[in-house]
Amino acid sequence: MENRDARWSVSEAKARFSEVLDRARVQPQIIENRGKEMAIILDMSAYRRLQAHEAVAAQNTRIAEFLRTCKEIQEEGGAELELPPREVRSSPFQEEDAL
């Protein structure tokens, strides 16, 4: 729940910046300019959680986009991939007789 004490005008925030930072450890602090929300000051751990959440959301978006594209390709009859012929190559982990 948002507390009225979590809102600051730009001039208040500038004048009491240390207090704004201290309070940000407990809850996000909103900075307003002429009554319009302009910025927010978050505790670093809250910011890191937000970043982690956004990274997961971005990855899920990419996976969902990939799956949608696969479905579209399948619905259009699929796609044929031409694979190059395989070559037998030596491996430093395999004995010569096994080739």
SULRACOR-V427345 format. One line per field, one symbol per residue. ss: DSSP state (H for helix, E for strand, C for the rest). A space follows every 50 residues. Layout:
# SULRACOR-V427345
ss = ???
This chain:
# SULRACOR-V427345
ss = CCCHHHEEEHHHHHHCHHHHHHHHCCCCEEEEECCEEEEEECCHHHHHHH HHHHHHHHHHHHHHHHHHHHHHHHHCCCCCCCCCCCCCCCCCCCCHHHC
